[in-house]
Amino acid sequence: MITSDLWRGKRFAVLGLARSGAATVRALLASGAEVVAWDSDAAKREGLTSPRLSFADPELIDLAGFDALVVSPGVPLNRHPVAAKARAAGVPIIGDIELFAQARVGLPSHKVVGVTGTNGKSTTVSLIHHILQTAGVPSRLGGNIGLPILEQEPLPEGGVYVLELSSYQIDLTQTLDCDVAVLLNITPDHLDRYDGFEAYAASKLRLFAMQTGYHVMVVDNETDAMFGATEEREDPLIYFSDMADVSAQNEWPSLKGPHNAANAACAIATCIQLDIAAGDVELGLRTFTGLPHRMERVATKHGVAFVNDSKATNPESAAPALAAFDRVHWILGGQSKSDDLDACAPSFGHVVRAYTIGAAGPKFAAILKGRMPVEESATLAAAVISAAAQAKPGETVLLSPACASFDQFRDFEDRGDQFRQAVEALA
């Protein structure tokens, strides 16, 4: 794990003991810190033991004297009472990414790539990591992709840490100075946590504000023009959209569709800044296998492809999947984040038939009727059976819900897994 002498003898309160929280507690304890930790789920408190560890809810104790309150990114700082309590006590509120930033001074010489954006983060960081591995460069993948960075083994000299960073994680970070900071895109999302779209965008742009020295920014021209992402900066600026030559995209089997063209262009731009040879970059693009639940081809039956894009939890992330296939049986719906499907409209002509599910099913069916044949399937299992019965060879059954999953599923992974199981059960 990654530890730091800077934490020895200090006191930390840790709220939230899922994977990153538990890794944080272990790293702090291994560094000689004193920790008060809490999670309302007793099962998550089990297995964490140390003479310097105690359990108490930070809401119910005096926070004065603590060096920091470390919270899970899932804790809504805009409305959770513990945030106001920590601020009143003068205690910094941070996350595990800030702890990693602090620990860097004690690690062997390395570089950090930080990638943020509304859509495409996980694919892009995984692709960058894969290209680095292909080129023989030691690298670690961590952050929002579900791999806590503090539980990773430190890299040898010359290694690269590749971090996926959500806006929530950036909000909890003050000193992460990325050698290459990447902003993929910004579209409306998570607005329950921010005072409007501009505030959400400002959170993303803080990744650049934390950079010092002559460090590189990678950004899209349109995003820069819209938000002034690179105003008053003299550091190197790379527009990854200038590298979006997709002439070789047919040779990258797991990077189909216009969104993956942008993800690939971003990864190419980043790896060039890391001095990766062009041949290694191209080999990495060709051999990348993609990620589960992101344009994942789970089966081909009777000439019909079945594609799991369960990670598309808003219309903006579903739109590229629709654009990637010519004749689509589209399964969509769930817990909606938007009242419209405008982002998907340019590719409605690709849809043979739509099958709506979940809480947003009736609303989305009403939007789509008159523009394409629509069935209100209600459940994912029913949608798969109906779509499989009606799809013809050469067509694609696509789960790209444009919605969150929590109305019917544990999370988007559970939804994707159930889609795969339903496809496997087909005759």
Wavefront OBJ file of the C-alpha trace (Angstrom):
o trace
v 0.000 0.000 0.000
v 0.987 3.664 -0.265
v 1.946 5.185 3.079
v 3.499 8.454 4.236
v 5.616 9.587 7.166
v 3.705 12.875 6.958
v 0.716 11.199 8.631
v 2.622 9.720 11.592
v 1.221 10.924 14.892
v -1.682 12.814 13.281
v -5.394 12.286 13.955
v -7.857 11.578 11.158
v -11.594 10.982 11.130
v -12.749 8.761 8.256
v -16.409 8.656 7.197
v -17.447 5.872 4.823
v -15.778 2.460 4.861
v -16.478 1.037 1.431
v -13.444 -0.020 -0.555
v -11.663 3.341 -0.776
v -12.524 4.248 2.828
v -11.233 0.950 4.174
v -8.039 1.331 2.107
v -7.636 4.837 3.521
v -7.920 3.583 7.103
v -5.341 0.857 6.486
v -2.892 3.271 4.839
v -3.231 5.828 7.633
v -2.763 3.197 10.333
v 0.259 1.731 8.546
v 1.719 5.242 8.486
v 1.403 5.646 12.252
v -1.702 7.846 12.339
v -4.534 7.702 14.861
v -7.905 7.085 13.191
v -11.529 7.415 14.243
v -13.619 5.703 11.545
v -17.298 5.224 10.878
v -19.770 3.585 8.547
v -23.427 3.027 9.404
v -23.079 -0.470 7.933
v -21.619 -2.546 10.757
v -20.327 -5.147 8.283
v -18.014 -2.543 6.773
v -16.483 -1.861 10.199
v -15.560 -5.499 10.660
v -12.004 -6.549 9.903
v -10.472 -3.147 10.671
v -8.491 -3.408 13.898
v -5.610 -1.517 15.491
v -4.782 -0.042 18.890
v -4.828 3.349 17.131
v -8.273 2.785 15.570
v -11.610 3.516 17.183
v -15.122 3.735 15.804
v -17.392 6.740 16.244
v -19.691 8.774 14.043
v -17.954 12.095 13.197
v -21.348 13.792 13.495
v -21.468 12.866 17.172
v -17.930 13.636 18.341
v -15.885 16.793 18.836
v -13.798 17.242 15.684
v -11.557 19.908 17.182
v -7.939 18.760 17.066
v -8.316 16.404 14.131
v -5.907 17.032 11.268
v -8.503 16.137 8.620
v -11.875 14.574 8.011
v -11.550 12.050 5.176
v -14.896 11.339 3.523
v -16.117 9.059 0.788
v -16.871 10.870 -2.504
v -20.433 9.675 -2.017
v -20.929 11.985 0.984
v -22.842 15.036 -0.341
v -20.838 17.972 0.991
v -23.569 20.413 -0.042
v -26.073 18.985 2.442
v -24.438 16.500 4.844
v -24.300 17.953 8.394
v -20.801 16.577 9.020
v -19.411 18.996 6.433
v -20.702 22.049 8.301
v -19.465 20.599 11.575
v -15.936 20.067 10.226
v -15.810 23.549 8.750
v -16.944 25.061 12.039
v -14.121 23.192 13.798
v -11.582 24.359 11.226
v -10.905 20.778 10.101
v -10.031 20.218 6.408
v -12.416 17.919 4.513
v -10.442 15.739 2.098
v -10.574 12.434 0.219
v -8.177 9.618 -0.502
v -6.901 11.325 -3.669
v -5.675 14.261 -1.555
v -3.905 11.795 0.736
v -2.220 10.293 -2.324
v -1.183 13.797 -3.418
v 0.388 14.347 -0.005
v 2.177 10.973 -0.105
v 3.787 11.633 -3.500
v 6.772 13.418 -1.988
v 7.918 10.131 -0.430
v 7.400 7.962 -3.533
v 10.049 7.094 -6.142
v 10.195 9.585 -9.023
v 7.025 9.194 -11.079
v 4.350 10.967 -13.115
v 0.604 11.304 -12.562
v -2.096 11.413 -15.219
v -5.474 12.653 -14.001
v -8.543 12.184 -16.208
v -11.914 13.787 -15.566
v -15.034 14.499 -17.601
v -18.693 13.569 -17.556
v -18.405 10.579 -19.892
v -15.644 8.266 -21.084
v -13.343 8.464 -18.066
v -13.088 4.751 -17.284
v -12.441 3.726 -20.877
v -9.839 6.451 -21.337
v -7.847 5.728 -18.166
v -7.969 1.994 -18.883
v -6.732 2.602 -22.427
v -3.886 4.857 -21.248
v -2.913 2.259 -18.640
v -3.025 -0.508 -21.271
v -0.834 1.470 -23.673
v 1.699 2.124 -20.909
v 1.749 -1.566 -20.021
v 2.150 -2.450 -23.693
v 5.145 -0.102 -23.866
v 6.708 -1.659 -20.771
v 6.179 1.418 -18.581
v 5.282 0.572 -14.951
v 1.827 1.973 -14.198
v -0.984 1.827 -11.666
v -4.670 2.451 -12.342
v -6.808 3.936 -9.594
v -9.458 6.361 -8.425
v -13.069 6.478 -9.532
v -12.680 3.340 -11.644
v -13.064 1.383 -8.398
v -9.409 0.743 -7.546
v -8.418 2.730 -4.434
v -5.050 4.274 -5.152
v -3.823 3.999 -1.559
v -4.093 0.202 -1.591
v -1.800 -0.001 -4.652
v 1.847 -0.917 -4.271
v 4.151 2.077 -4.950
v 5.649 2.138 -8.429
v 9.376 1.946 -9.095
v 11.150 5.011 -10.427
v 9.803 6.123 -13.807
v 6.299 4.772 -13.232
v 2.999 6.480 -14.068
v -0.101 6.634 -11.857
v -3.260 6.916 -13.989
v -6.219 8.272 -12.022
v -9.874 8.487 -12.979
v -11.267 11.488 -11.117
v -14.918 12.326 -10.589
v -15.986 15.849 -9.738
v -16.732 14.603 -6.212
v -13.135 13.431 -5.821
v -11.774 16.699 -7.184
v -13.931 18.577 -4.656
v -12.078 16.715 -1.901
v -8.612 17.384 -3.334
v -6.432 20.472 -2.938
v -2.861 19.591 -3.977
v -2.948 16.988 -6.767
v -0.461 18.373 -9.302
v -0.942 16.194 -12.391
v 1.891 15.986 -14.901
v -0.851 15.509 -17.501
v -4.388 16.658 -16.621
v -7.163 15.577 -18.993
v -10.676 16.954 -19.385
v -12.709 14.795 -21.771
v -16.027 16.655 -21.846
v -18.602 18.410 -19.678
v -22.333 17.812 -19.965
v -25.044 18.252 -17.297
v -24.808 15.583 -14.586
v -24.876 15.318 -10.776
v -26.697 18.642 -10.540
v -28.207 17.604 -7.204
v -24.731 18.189 -5.760
v -24.005 21.546 -7.407
v -25.548 24.983 -7.665
v -26.156 24.630 -11.395
v -24.192 23.460 -14.424
v -21.560 26.218 -14.158
v -20.655 25.081 -10.640
v -20.377 21.471 -11.807
v -18.079 22.560 -14.652
v -15.987 24.647 -12.248
v -15.426 21.534 -10.140
v -13.999 19.692 -13.140
v -11.790 22.639 -14.108
v -10.110 22.632 -10.694
v -8.012 19.724 -11.963
v -6.155 22.279 -14.100
v -6.041 24.879 -11.333
v -4.091 22.469 -9.097
v -1.323 22.064 -11.674
v 1.962 23.872 -11.111
v 5.079 24.324 -13.169
v 5.225 23.368 -16.809
v 2.625 20.621 -16.729
v 0.397 19.575 -19.604
v -3.333 20.100 -20.115
v -5.279 17.940 -22.571
v -8.714 19.310 -23.442
v -11.303 19.507 -26.205
v -11.449 22.724 -28.256
v -15.183 23.121 -27.701
v -14.945 22.659 -23.936
v -12.097 25.154 -23.725
v -14.073 27.711 -25.723
v -17.176 27.191 -23.584
v -15.614 27.317 -20.123
v -12.261 29.027 -20.576
v -10.572 25.914 -19.261
v -7.109 27.162 -20.192
v -7.431 30.924 -19.733
v -4.332 32.678 -18.383
v -2.248 29.515 -18.591
v 1.186 29.390 -20.189
v 1.648 25.667 -19.684
v 1.543 23.236 -22.625
v -1.957 22.863 -24.017
v -2.996 19.952 -26.211
v -6.352 19.846 -27.986
v -7.041 16.136 -28.254
v -9.775 16.848 -30.799
v -6.985 17.822 -33.194
v -5.836 14.197 -33.016
v -9.205 12.620 -33.761
v -8.085 10.992 -37.022
v -10.127 7.808 -36.893
v -8.872 6.348 -40.149
v -7.408 3.429 -38.205
v -10.421 2.949 -35.925
v -11.552 -0.174 -37.775
v -8.321 -1.785 -36.550
v -9.257 -1.089 -32.909
v -11.947 -3.724 -32.240
v -12.923 -2.501 -28.762
v -13.019 1.193 -29.648
v -16.015 1.530 -31.946
v -18.217 4.594 -32.233
v -17.551 8.354 -32.228
v -17.252 8.533 -28.440
v -14.464 5.971 -28.493
v -12.778 7.911 -31.279
v -12.624 10.824 -28.838
v -11.445 8.561 -26.000
v -8.725 7.134 -28.234
v -7.642 10.597 -29.415
v -7.359 11.681 -25.797
v -5.304 8.614 -24.868
v -3.036 9.152 -27.877
v -2.446 12.791 -26.927
v -1.692 11.818 -23.331
v 0.711 9.024 -24.227
v 2.593 11.283 -26.632
v 3.174 13.657 -23.713
v 4.512 10.684 -21.746
v 7.026 9.961 -24.552
v 5.476 6.640 -25.532
v 6.638 5.489 -28.973
v 4.064 5.679 -31.778
v 4.366 1.948 -32.449
v 3.562 1.091 -28.843
v 0.576 3.460 -28.890
v -0.817 1.812 -32.019
v -0.245 -1.683 -30.630
v -2.055 -0.690 -27.441
v -5.033 0.622 -29.405
v -5.271 -2.616 -31.413
v -4.989 -4.941 -28.400
v -7.220 -3.054 -25.950
v -10.117 -5.315 -24.935
v -12.458 -2.685 -23.524
v -14.358 -2.632 -20.247
v -17.421 -4.506 -19.009
v -20.721 -2.640 -19.388
v -19.256 -0.161 -21.872
v -20.137 -1.102 -25.444
v -19.425 -4.709 -24.436
v -20.443 -7.303 -27.006
v -21.753 -10.112 -24.809
v -22.953 -12.525 -27.515
v -23.970 -13.008 -31.106
v -26.998 -15.245 -31.600
v -28.575 -16.126 -34.937
v -26.598 -13.299 -36.519
v -27.832 -10.708 -33.984
v -25.254 -8.910 -31.812
v -26.099 -8.203 -28.174
v -24.243 -5.216 -26.700
v -24.122 -4.260 -23.020
v -23.685 -0.513 -22.574
v -25.201 -0.372 -19.087
v -22.692 2.297 -18.026
v -24.563 4.801 -20.243
v -26.462 6.416 -17.390
v -27.451 9.636 -19.172
v -28.568 10.524 -22.714
v -25.189 12.053 -23.592
v -23.408 8.770 -22.904
v -26.051 6.683 -24.701
v -25.902 8.788 -27.862
v -22.496 7.521 -29.085
v -23.603 3.901 -28.730
v -26.638 4.554 -30.931
v -24.380 6.212 -33.481
v -22.026 3.220 -33.553
v -24.517 0.713 -35.006
v -26.651 0.939 -38.127
v -29.774 -1.013 -37.113
v -30.478 -1.043 -33.393
v -33.087 -2.553 -31.104
v -32.642 -0.082 -28.249
v -33.374 -0.976 -24.627
v -33.548 2.159 -22.489
v -34.983 3.492 -19.269
v -34.469 3.369 -15.531
v -34.045 6.216 -13.067
v -33.827 9.219 -15.352
v -31.389 12.084 -14.980
v -33.015 14.064 -17.769
v -36.499 14.899 -18.986
v -35.529 14.502 -22.639
v -33.500 12.381 -25.028
v -32.312 15.267 -27.183
v -28.680 14.147 -27.110
v -29.702 10.837 -28.716
v -31.956 12.366 -31.375
v -29.329 12.614 -34.159
v -29.126 8.802 -34.193
v -32.834 8.001 -33.905
v -32.685 6.932 -37.550
v -30.504 3.983 -36.483
v -33.222 2.609 -34.194
v -35.408 -0.180 -35.600
v -37.463 -0.410 -32.397
v -37.184 0.890 -28.828
v -38.035 -1.051 -25.674
v -38.530 1.077 -22.554
v -38.026 -0.203 -19.017
v -38.090 1.051 -15.443
v -39.409 4.223 -13.874
v -38.626 6.369 -16.911
v -40.167 3.860 -19.318
v -43.550 5.590 -19.819
v -41.959 9.031 -20.126
v -39.393 7.893 -22.681
v -42.000 5.896 -24.608
v -44.088 9.061 -24.950
v -41.040 10.956 -26.245
v -40.170 8.306 -28.831
v -43.629 7.355 -30.129
v -44.176 8.789 -33.571
v -40.426 8.788 -34.211
v -39.914 5.008 -34.087
v -41.785 1.844 -33.045
v -41.832 1.604 -29.247
v -42.702 -1.137 -26.768
v -43.175 -0.470 -23.060
v -41.461 -3.620 -21.825
v -41.274 -2.528 -18.164
v -38.528 -5.023 -17.243
v -35.128 -5.745 -18.734
v -35.842 -9.466 -19.041
v -39.012 -8.816 -21.052
v -37.204 -6.314 -23.276
v -34.430 -8.782 -24.091
v -36.886 -11.536 -25.011
v -38.944 -9.224 -27.234
v -35.941 -7.627 -28.915
v -34.332 -10.998 -29.599
v -37.552 -12.261 -31.184
v -37.823 -9.282 -33.528
v -34.205 -8.563 -34.423
v -32.907 -9.831 -37.756
v -29.414 -11.041 -38.667
v -27.034 -8.099 -38.934
v -28.955 -6.019 -36.391
v -27.915 -5.171 -32.830
v -29.799 -5.452 -29.542
v -28.340 -2.634 -27.481
v -28.780 -1.987 -23.783
v -27.855 1.687 -23.493
v -30.322 2.927 -20.886
v -29.603 6.686 -20.740
v -30.620 6.374 -17.081
v -29.316 5.421 -13.675
v -30.119 1.886 -12.548
v -31.278 2.261 -8.963
v -35.005 1.877 -9.589
v -34.652 -1.801 -10.467
v -31.009 -2.784 -9.906
v -28.246 -2.502 -7.337
v -26.054 -0.508 -9.734
v -25.155 -0.333 -13.419
v -22.924 -3.417 -13.095
v -25.854 -5.429 -11.743
v -28.013 -4.197 -14.627
v -25.363 -5.192 -17.163
v -24.867 -8.582 -15.539
v -28.609 -9.252 -15.661
v -28.660 -8.247 -19.323
v -25.876 -10.768 -20.010
v -27.742 -13.460 -18.095
v -30.948 -12.755 -20.008
v -29.073 -13.023 -23.314
v -27.394 -16.259 -22.258
v -30.825 -17.706 -21.409
v -32.098 -17.147 -24.964
v -32.472 -20.165 -27.155
l 1 2 3 4 5 6 7 8 9 10 11 12 13 14 15 16 17 18 19 20 21 22 23 24 25 26 27 28 29 30 31 32 33 34 35 36 37 38 39 40 41 42 43 44 45 46 47 48 49 50 51 52 53 54 55 56 57 58 59 60 61 62 63 64 65 66 67 68 69 70 71 72 73 74 75 76 77 78 79 80 81 82 83 84 85 86 87 88 89 90 91 92 93 94 95 96 97 98 99 100 101 102 103 104 105 106 107 108 109 110 111 112 113 114 115 116 117 118 119 120 121 122 123 124 125 126 127 128 129 130 131 132 133 134 135 136 137 138 139 140 141 142 143 144 145 146 147 148 149 150 151 152 153 154 155 156 157 158 159 160 161 162 163 164 165 166 167 168 169 170 171 172 173 174 175 176 177 178 179 180 181 182 183 184 185 186 187 188 189 190 191 192 193 194 195 196 197 198 199 200 201 202 203 204 205 206 207 208 209 210 211 212 213 214 215 216 217 218 219 220 221 222 223 224 225 226 227 228 229 230 231 232 233 234 235 236 237 238 239 240 241 242 243 244 245 246 247 248 249 250 251 252 253 254 255 256 257 258 259 260 261 262 263 264 265 266 267 268 269 270 271 272 273 274 275 276 277 278 279 280 281 282 283 284 285 286 287 288 289 290 291 292 293 294 295 296 297 298 299 300 301 302 303 304 305 306 307 308 309 310 311 312 313 314 315 316 317 318 319 320 321 322 323 324 325 326 327 328 329 330 331 332 333 334 335 336 337 338 339 340 341 342 343 344 345 346 347 348 349 350 351 352 353 354 355 356 357 358 359 360 361 362 363 364 365 366 367 368 369 370 371 372 373 374 375 376 377 378 379 380 381 382 383 384 385 386 387 388 389 390 391 392 393 394 395 396 397 398 399 400 401 402 403 404 405 406 407 408 409 410 411 412 413 414 415 416 417 418 419 420 421 422 423 424 425 426 427
